Amino acid sequence: MRELVVEADGGSRGNPGPAGYGAVVRDASSGEPLLERAEYIGVATNNVAEYRGLIAGLKAARELDPDARVHARMDSKLVVEQMSGRWKIKHPDMKPLAAEAAGIFPSGRVTYEWIPRERNKHADRLANEAMDAGRRGERWEPSASSAALSSSAEDVRAARVVGDAAAGAAKARAALASRTGNAGLSEAGGSRASDGAATAQATLPRSTEVEGAGWGPDLGPPATFVLLRHGETALTPEKRFSGSGDHELSEVGRRQAEAVAAALAARGTIQAIVSSPLKRCRQTAEAVASRLGLDVRIDDGLRETDFGAWEGLTFAEVRERYGDDLDAWLASPKAEPTGGGESFATVARRVAATRDRLVREYRGRTVLVVTHVTPIKTLVRLAVGAPPESLFRMELSAASVSAVAYYADGNASLRLLNDTGHLR
């Protein structure tokens, strides 16, 4: 059976705004491009354009060989996860597009893989060419395309390895089955993994092999926490202590939540959403969830510090009323706010336990964690091994994004801190 690779992309200049898609079909054996498709589709969202690109690519592959087996590669995590059946499709605009894409080839003949944007240059340039043509009031023409110029030898090799890895995965499963008597192995994957994981990894050497259990230890991809502070409330601009009080987002905060939701949807890497139970976080999380078609899981371990009698007061007001308690709090992470609030040491234990649990549950996945200033600063502090006083030396804006990756060997890597580019 012939193997084809479809690389597809779509984009919108405004989300929604003027939109277009691009797709290229490659031969899986050689990696060479066989057919290109691109079109300006008028005003649409990024996700609609991405789905339209996938549909065009699959139809082009069907033109070449209706009996082929196809491997679709996209930098849209949303489309890949939804088409793979791992994410639910909630948005009404997406459901008919996903159904159309699923019906182009028989079930089981198309597999999906997420790739970073830099490895999807050909389709990305086609989409931009289509949008440029639409802006000029023209149709995209293959004869005028320069998209192939972005297909370096590395891009071709990346496409070709799909065909190589598929064969390698089959050989690996057969070899393991012969050694273990098929113990623990199935067509779904040699080591309780999916075929997608097997095709990506089967041709790589491993250090050990465990009899009867497939491949041996492998750290694998990290659990990545995208840490989102909630949007503004009425207390935020006045820099008032905002802890266990269940404050709503202000109008500014709601706009911030929509802005970060659009940015995360365009990036397309979020696979799950976990939120503090407090309303300001839940409202922020729901804004993102509605864009991504995901559910919001509530975790009490992500709630903000209980600031006791300081709740709703400014720093100056706390200094005036509870000066001695404030001095003690600033001097020691074990000191509690007036009125039986939580110390930073107590919060750190709670956040660390929550982190460990979520890391185990989301190993190898990217999860959006919607929470507050103190939990985010604590996660960052613990990740880089900074002392407790570092909490007072970090800036963390409303609706800002940070990111920490957690590896199976216990190491962590801070990848982003206080990004607010989506708010500008």
VEXDREN-2710 file (C-alpha; in Angstrom, 1 decimal):
% VEXDREN-2710
k/r/px/py/pz
1/MET/0.0/0.0/0.0
2/ARG/1.4/3.4/-0.9
3/GLU/2.4/5.7/1.9
4/LEU/1.7/9.5/1.6
5/VAL/2.5/12.3/4.0
6/VAL/0.1/15.3/4.2
7/GLU/1.5/18.5/5.8
8/ALA/-1.3/21.1/6.3
9/ASP/-1.6/24.5/8.0
10/GLY/-4.1/27.4/8.1
11/GLY/-4.0/30.9/9.5
12/SER/-6.1/34.0/10.1
13/ARG/-4.8/37.6/10.3
14/GLY/-7.1/38.7/13.1
15/ASN/-8.6/35.4/14.4
16/PRO/-11.2/35.9/13.0
17/GLY/-9.9/37.8/10.1
18/PRO/-8.7/37.3/6.5
19/ALA/-7.8/33.6/6.4
20/GLY/-6.2/31.0/4.2
21/TYR/-4.8/27.5/4.2
22/GLY/-2.0/25.5/2.6
23/ALA/-1.2/21.8/2.2
24/VAL/1.4/19.7/0.6
25/VAL/1.4/16.0/-0.1
26/ARG/4.7/14.2/0.0
27/ASP/5.9/10.7/-0.9
28/ALA/6.7/9.0/2.3
29/SER/9.6/7.1/0.9
30/SER/11.4/10.0/-0.8
31/GLY/10.0/13.0/1.1
32/GLU/9.5/14.8/-2.1
33/PRO/6.4/17.1/-2.6
34/LEU/3.8/15.7/-5.0
35/LEU/0.9/18.1/-4.9
36/GLU/0.2/21.5/-3.3
37/ARG/-3.1/23.1/-2.4
38/ALA/-3.7/26.6/-1.1
39/GLU/-6.7/28.9/-0.9
40/TYR/-7.9/32.3/0.5
41/ILE/-11.2/31.5/2.4
42/GLY/-12.3/35.0/3.5
43/VAL/-12.9/35.9/7.1
44/ALA/-12.5/32.9/9.4
45/THR/-10.7/31.8/12.6
46/ASN/-7.3/30.1/12.8
47/ASN/-8.9/26.8/13.7
48/VAL/-11.4/26.8/10.8
49/ALA/-8.5/27.6/8.4
50/GLU/-6.4/24.8/9.9
51/TYR/-9.2/22.3/9.4
52/ARG/-9.8/23.5/5.8
53/GLY/-6.1/23.0/5.1
54/LEU/-6.3/19.4/6.4
55/ILE/-9.3/18.7/4.3
56/ALA/-7.6/20.1/1.2
57/GLY/-4.5/18.0/1.9
58/LEU/-6.4/14.8/2.4
59/LYS/-8.4/15.4/-0.8
60/ALA/-5.2/16.0/-2.7
61/ALA/-3.8/12.7/-1.3
62/ARG/-7.0/10.9/-2.4
63/GLU/-6.5/12.3/-5.9
64/LEU/-3.1/10.8/-6.0
65/ASP/-4.1/7.4/-4.7
66/PRO/-7.5/6.7/-3.1
67/ASP/-6.0/3.4/-1.7
68/ALA/-3.0/5.1/0.1
69/ARG/-2.2/5.1/3.7
70/VAL/-1.8/8.7/4.9
71/HIS/0.2/10.3/7.7
72/ALA/-1.1/13.8/8.4
73/ARG/1.3/16.3/10.1
74/MET/0.2/19.6/11.5
75/ASP/1.5/22.2/14.0
76/SER/-2.1/22.6/15.3
77/LYS/-2.3/20.6/18.5
78/LEU/-6.1/21.2/18.6
79/VAL/-6.7/19.6/15.2
80/VAL/-4.3/16.7/15.7
81/GLU/-5.8/15.8/19.1
82/GLN/-9.4/16.2/17.9
83/MET/-8.9/14.1/14.8
84/SER/-7.0/11.5/16.8
85/GLY/-10.0/11.2/19.0
86/ARG/-8.3/12.3/22.2
87/TRP/-10.0/15.6/22.6
88/LYS/-13.7/16.3/22.4
89/ILE/-15.0/18.6/19.6
90/LYS/-17.3/21.1/21.2
91/HIS/-17.2/24.1/18.9
92/PRO/-20.1/24.0/16.4
93/ASP/-17.9/25.3/13.6
94/MET/-15.4/22.5/14.1
95/LYS/-17.7/19.5/14.1
96/PRO/-18.8/19.5/10.4
97/LEU/-15.2/20.2/9.3
98/ALA/-13.9/17.3/11.5
99/ALA/-16.6/15.0/10.1
100/GLU/-15.7/16.0/6.5
101/ALA/-12.0/15.3/7.1
102/ALA/-12.7/11.9/8.7
103/GLY/-14.8/10.8/5.7
104/ILE/-12.2/11.4/3.0
105/PHE/-10.3/8.1/3.7
106/PRO/-11.7/5.0/5.4
107/SER/-11.3/4.8/9.1
108/GLY/-7.8/3.6/10.2
109/ARG/-6.0/4.7/7.0
110/VAL/-5.0/8.1/8.4
111/THR/-2.8/8.8/11.3
112/TYR/-2.0/12.2/12.9
113/GLU/1.2/13.8/14.3
114/TRP/1.8/17.1/15.9
115/ILE/5.0/18.9/14.6
116/PRO/6.5/22.2/15.7
117/ARG/5.8/25.2/13.3
118/GLU/9.4/25.3/12.1
119/ARG/8.9/21.8/10.7
120/ASN/5.8/22.8/8.8
121/LYS/7.3/25.7/6.8
122/HIS/6.1/24.5/3.4
123/ALA/2.4/24.4/4.3
124/ASP/2.7/27.6/6.4
125/ARG/4.2/29.5/3.4
126/LEU/1.4/28.2/1.2
127/ALA/-1.2/29.5/3.6
128/ASN/0.4/32.9/3.7
129/GLU/0.7/33.0/-0.1
130/ALA/-3.0/32.3/-0.3
131/MET/-3.8/35.1/2.2
132/ASP/-1.5/37.5/0.3
133/ALA/-3.3/36.7/-3.0
134/GLY/-6.7/37.2/-1.3
135/ARG/-5.6/40.6/-0.1
136/ARG/-4.8/41.5/-3.7
137/GLY/-8.1/40.2/-4.9
138/GLU/-6.5/37.3/-6.7
139/ARG/-6.6/33.5/-6.5
140/TRP/-3.5/31.6/-5.4
141/GLU/-1.8/29.9/-8.4
142/PRO/0.7/27.1/-8.0
143/SER/2.8/28.5/-10.8
144/ALA/3.5/31.6/-8.8
145/SER/4.3/29.8/-5.5
146/SER/7.6/30.0/-3.8
147/ALA/6.7/27.7/-1.0
148/ALA/8.9/24.9/-2.2
149/LEU/11.9/27.2/-1.6
150/SER/11.3/26.7/2.2
151/SER/11.6/22.9/2.0
152/SER/15.2/22.3/3.0
153/ALA/16.9/18.9/2.9
154/GLU/16.1/18.7/6.6
155/ASP/12.4/19.2/5.9
156/VAL/12.4/16.5/3.3
157/ARG/14.2/14.1/5.6
158/ALA/11.7/14.8/8.4
159/ALA/8.9/13.8/6.1
160/ARG/10.7/10.8/4.8
161/VAL/11.3/9.4/8.2
162/VAL/7.6/8.8/8.6
163/GLY/7.7/6.0/6.1
164/ASP/11.0/4.7/7.5
165/ALA/9.7/4.7/11.1
166/ALA/6.5/2.9/10.1
167/ALA/8.5/0.0/8.8
168/GLY/10.9/0.2/11.8
169/ALA/8.0/0.1/14.2
170/ALA/6.6/-3.1/12.6
171/LYS/10.1/-4.7/12.8
172/ALA/10.5/-3.7/16.4
173/ARG/7.1/-5.1/17.4
174/ALA/7.9/-8.4/15.6
175/ALA/11.3/-8.6/17.2
176/LEU/9.9/-8.0/20.6
177/ALA/7.1/-10.4/20.1
178/SER/9.5/-13.2/19.1
179/ARG/11.6/-12.6/22.3
180/THR/8.7/-12.3/24.7
181/GLY/6.2/-14.6/23.3
182/ASN/3.9/-11.6/22.6
183/ALA/3.8/-10.8/26.3
184/GLY/2.3/-7.4/26.8
185/LEU/2.4/-6.6/23.1
186/SER/-0.4/-5.7/20.7
187/GLU/-0.9/-3.9/17.4
188/ALA/-1.7/-0.8/19.5
189/GLY/1.9/-0.4/20.5
190/GLY/5.0/-2.4/21.7
191/SER/5.2/-0.9/25.2
192/ARG/1.6/0.1/25.9
193/ALA/2.1/3.1/23.6
194/SER/0.1/4.2/20.6
195/ASP/1.3/3.6/17.0
196/GLY/2.1/7.3/16.9
197/ALA/4.6/6.9/19.7
198/ALA/6.0/3.7/18.2
199/THR/6.6/5.3/14.7
200/ALA/8.4/8.2/16.3
201/GLN/10.7/6.1/18.5
202/ALA/11.0/2.5/17.2
203/THR/14.0/3.2/15.0
204/LEU/16.0/4.8/17.9
205/PRO/18.3/2.7/20.1
206/ARG/17.3/2.1/23.7
207/SER/19.7/1.3/26.5
208/THR/17.8/-1.6/28.1
209/GLU/15.0/-4.1/27.3
210/VAL/12.9/-5.6/30.0
211/GLU/11.9/-9.2/29.4
212/GLY/8.1/-9.5/28.9
213/ALA/7.5/-5.7/29.2
214/GLY/8.7/-4.1/26.0
215/TRP/11.2/-1.3/25.9
216/GLY/13.1/-0.4/29.1
217/PRO/13.2/2.9/31.0
218/ASP/12.9/6.1/29.1
219/LEU/12.5/9.6/30.6
220/GLY/10.3/10.6/27.7
221/PRO/8.7/14.0/27.2
222/PRO/8.1/16.1/30.3
223/ALA/4.8/17.2/31.9
224/THR/4.7/20.9/30.9
225/PHE/2.7/23.3/33.1
226/VAL/1.6/26.5/31.3
227/LEU/1.0/28.7/34.3
228/LEU/-1.7/31.3/33.8
229/ARG/-2.4/33.9/36.4
230/HIS/-6.1/35.0/36.3
231/GLY/-7.2/38.3/34.8
232/GLU/-7.7/41.4/36.8
233/THR/-10.4/41.9/39.5
234/ALA/-11.5/45.1/41.1
235/LEU/-8.7/44.6/43.7
236/THR/-5.8/44.2/41.3
237/PRO/-5.2/47.8/40.1
238/GLU/-5.2/48.9/43.8
239/LYS/-2.7/46.2/44.7
240/ARG/-4.9/44.9/47.6
241/PHE/-4.3/41.5/49.2
242/SER/-6.6/39.1/47.3
243/GLY/-6.5/35.6/48.7
244/SER/-9.3/33.4/49.7
245/GLY/-12.0/36.0/48.8
246/ASP/-14.0/34.8/45.8
247/HIS/-13.7/37.9/43.6
248/GLU/-15.0/38.1/40.0
249/LEU/-13.1/39.3/37.0
250/SER/-13.5/43.0/36.2
251/GLU/-14.3/44.1/32.7
252/VAL/-10.6/44.5/32.1
253/GLY/-10.0/41.1/33.4
254/ARG/-12.6/39.5/31.1
255/ARG/-10.9/41.2/28.1
256/GLN/-7.5/39.9/29.3
257/ALA/-9.0/36.4/29.6
258/GLU/-10.3/36.5/26.0
259/ALA/-6.9/37.8/24.8
260/VAL/-4.9/35.0/26.4
261/ALA/-7.5/32.5/25.2
262/ALA/-7.0/33.6/21.6
263/ALA/-3.2/33.4/22.0
264/LEU/-3.3/29.9/23.5
265/ALA/-5.7/28.7/20.9
266/ALA/-3.5/30.0/18.1
267/ARG/-0.5/28.3/19.7
268/GLY/-2.5/25.0/19.9
269/THR/-0.4/23.1/22.4
270/ILE/-2.7/22.9/25.5
271/GLN/-4.1/19.4/26.1
272/ALA/-5.9/19.8/29.4
273/ILE/-6.9/22.6/31.8
274/VAL/-6.8/22.6/35.6
275/SER/-7.9/25.6/37.7
276/SER/-8.1/27.0/41.2
277/PRO/-11.7/26.8/42.5
278/LEU/-11.9/30.6/43.0
279/LYS/-14.2/32.4/40.7
280/ARG/-11.5/34.7/39.1
281/CYS/-9.5/31.6/38.0
282/ARG/-12.5/29.6/36.9
283/GLN/-13.7/32.5/34.7
284/THR/-10.3/32.9/33.1
285/ALA/-10.0/29.1/32.6
286/GLU/-13.5/28.9/31.0
287/ALA/-12.6/31.6/28.5
288/VAL/-9.7/29.4/27.3
289/ALA/-11.7/26.2/27.5
290/SER/-14.4/27.5/25.2
291/ARG/-11.8/28.3/22.6
292/LEU/-10.1/24.9/22.8
293/GLY/-13.1/22.7/23.3
294/LEU/-11.7/21.4/26.6
295/ASP/-13.2/20.8/30.0
296/VAL/-11.9/22.6/33.1
297/ARG/-10.9/20.5/36.1
298/ILE/-11.0/22.1/39.5
299/ASP/-8.2/21.5/42.0
300/ASP/-8.4/22.9/45.4
301/GLY/-4.6/22.7/45.8
302/LEU/-4.2/25.6/43.4
303/ARG/-6.1/28.2/45.5
304/GLU/-4.5/31.4/46.6
305/THR/-3.0/32.0/50.0
306/ASP/-5.4/32.7/52.8
307/PHE/-4.4/36.2/53.9
308/GLY/-6.6/36.2/57.0
309/ALA/-7.5/39.7/58.3
310/TRP/-5.4/41.3/55.5
311/GLU/-7.8/40.3/52.8
312/GLY/-8.9/43.3/50.7
313/LEU/-6.4/45.7/52.3
314/THR/-3.5/47.5/50.7
315/PHE/0.1/46.9/51.9
316/ALA/0.0/50.4/53.5
317/GLU/-3.2/49.6/55.3
318/VAL/-1.8/46.3/56.7
319/ARG/1.4/48.2/57.7
320/GLU/-0.7/50.8/59.6
321/ARG/-3.0/48.2/61.3
322/TYR/-0.8/45.1/61.8
323/GLY/2.8/46.4/61.5
324/ASP/4.4/43.8/63.8
325/ASP/2.7/40.9/62.1
326/LEU/3.7/42.3/58.7
327/ASP/7.3/42.6/59.7
328/ALA/7.3/39.0/60.9
329/TRP/5.6/37.8/57.7
330/LEU/8.2/39.6/55.6
331/ALA/11.1/38.1/57.7
332/SER/10.0/34.5/57.8
333/PRO/8.1/32.1/55.4
334/LYS/6.7/30.4/58.5
335/ALA/4.9/33.5/59.8
336/GLU/1.2/33.7/59.2
337/PRO/-0.9/36.8/58.3
338/THR/-3.0/38.2/61.1
339/GLY/-6.1/36.2/62.0
340/GLY/-4.9/32.7/61.2
341/GLY/-4.0/33.0/57.5
342/GLU/-1.6/30.7/55.7
343/SER/2.2/31.1/55.9
344/PHE/4.2/30.8/52.7
345/ALA/5.7/27.6/54.1
346/THR/2.2/26.1/54.4
347/VAL/1.3/27.2/50.9
348/ALA/4.6/25.7/49.5
349/ARG/3.8/22.3/51.0
350/ARG/0.3/22.4/49.5
351/VAL/1.5/23.6/46.1
352/ALA/4.3/21.0/46.0
353/ALA/1.9/18.2/46.8
354/THR/-0.5/19.4/44.1
355/ARG/2.4/19.7/41.6
356/ASP/3.6/16.2/42.3
357/ARG/0.1/14.8/41.8
358/LEU/-0.5/16.7/38.5
359/VAL/2.9/15.8/37.2
360/ARG/2.2/12.1/37.6
361/GLU/-1.3/12.5/36.0
362/TYR/-0.1/14.6/33.0
363/ARG/3.3/13.0/32.2
364/GLY/4.2/13.8/28.7
365/ARG/1.4/16.3/28.2
366/THR/1.0/20.1/28.3
367/VAL/-1.6/21.3/30.8
368/LEU/-2.8/24.8/31.4
369/VAL/-2.7/25.6/35.2
370/VAL/-4.9/28.6/35.9
371/THR/-4.1/29.9/39.4
372/HIS/-2.8/32.8/41.4
373/VAL/0.3/34.8/42.2
374/THR/1.6/32.8/45.2
375/PRO/1.1/29.3/43.7
376/ILE/2.8/30.4/40.4
377/LYS/5.7/32.1/42.2
378/THR/6.1/29.0/44.4
379/LEU/6.2/26.6/41.5
380/VAL/8.8/28.8/39.8
381/ARG/10.8/29.1/43.0
382/LEU/10.8/25.4/43.6
383/ALA/11.7/24.7/39.9
384/VAL/14.8/26.8/40.0
385/GLY/15.8/26.0/43.7
386/ALA/15.4/29.7/44.8
387/PRO/15.0/30.6/48.5
388/PRO/11.6/31.6/49.9
389/GLU/12.5/35.3/49.9
390/SER/12.6/35.1/46.1
391/LEU/8.7/35.3/46.2
392/PHE/9.1/39.0/46.9
393/ARG/11.5/39.5/43.9
394/MET/9.3/38.3/41.0
395/GLU/6.9/40.3/39.0
396/LEU/3.8/38.4/38.0
397/SER/1.2/40.4/36.0
398/ALA/-2.5/39.7/35.7
399/ALA/-3.2/37.2/32.8
400/SER/0.5/36.6/32.4
401/VAL/1.8/33.2/31.2
402/SER/4.8/31.3/32.6
403/ALA/5.8/27.7/31.9
404/VAL/7.7/25.0/33.8
405/ALA/8.6/21.5/32.4
406/TYR/8.9/18.5/34.8
407/TYR/10.9/15.5/33.8
408/ALA/10.6/11.9/35.0
409/ASP/14.0/12.0/36.8
410/GLY/12.8/14.8/39.1
411/ASN/14.4/17.7/37.3
412/ALA/12.5/20.8/36.3
413/SER/13.1/23.5/33.7
414/LEU/11.7/27.1/33.8
415/ARG/10.8/27.9/30.2
416/LEU/8.9/31.2/30.5
417/LEU/8.1/33.8/33.1
418/ASN/5.5/36.6/33.2
419/ASP/4.8/36.8/29.4
420/THR/2.2/39.4/28.7
421/GLY/2.8/39.8/24.9
422/HIS/-0.8/38.7/24.2
423/LEU/-2.1/41.7/26.1
424/ARG/-0.4/44.3/23.9
END
